[in-house]
Amino acid sequence: MSSPEEHRSAVASPRARLGLGAAIVVVVIALAVTVAIGVLRSSSSPVEAVTIDRGGATDAAAPASVFVHVSGAVNSPGLYVLDDGARVIDAVAAAGGFAAGADEAAVNLARALSDGEQLVVPLVGAPGESSSGAPAGDGRVNLNTADAAELDTLPRIGPAMAERIIQWREANGRFTSVEDLLAVPGIGDKMLESLRDLVAV
């Protein structure tokens, strides 16, 4: 006949095995749930967009441009978009270079270009632009290069008005048309008409 201690041990042994088995089942179920959650998350996660680092450049930081109509004795006349600050030599190069018979000496290659201007490259013997940018030999005063003394030679332009023209040019850049004179304080429509045929840009 077994003792009470042996009887308790025999009863406890199946219980212990049952508890151990239950614990293993719980662990297996927990692992299965964890794996299932991981699979579901990975399958439902959106694809991350790949971005290209352009050094922080944006459209707002894009360089300014000027539109220049190149015509005359060049190989490919047309409208060209150049970087702001481009010069005549850049426009000629964009238009395919000088054509045969072009009067290269009549063009100031170092002159800065302005937005909306037309650059005409003349043939040898044809009227062209002087180094100042005004048509050669026509006697007009170039508003973009003239000093106070040259401006003072114009009718109704005294030393004070000549200084205002120069100050406007220094503050706003090149005159792009004769009409820009209207922006100079003291010059109105009547004075502009009296100067129109005497000045160039």
Secondary structure, DSSP 8 states (H G I E B T S, - for coil): ---HHHHHHHHHHHHHHHHHHHHHHHHHHHHHHHHHHHHHHHHHS---------TT--GGGS--EEEEEEEESBSS-EEEEEETT-BHHHHHHHTTSB-TTB-GGGS-TT-B--TTEEEEE-BTTS--B-TTSSBTTS--EETTT--HHHHTTSTT--HHHHHHHHHHHHHH----SGGGGGGSTT--HHHHHHHTTTEE-
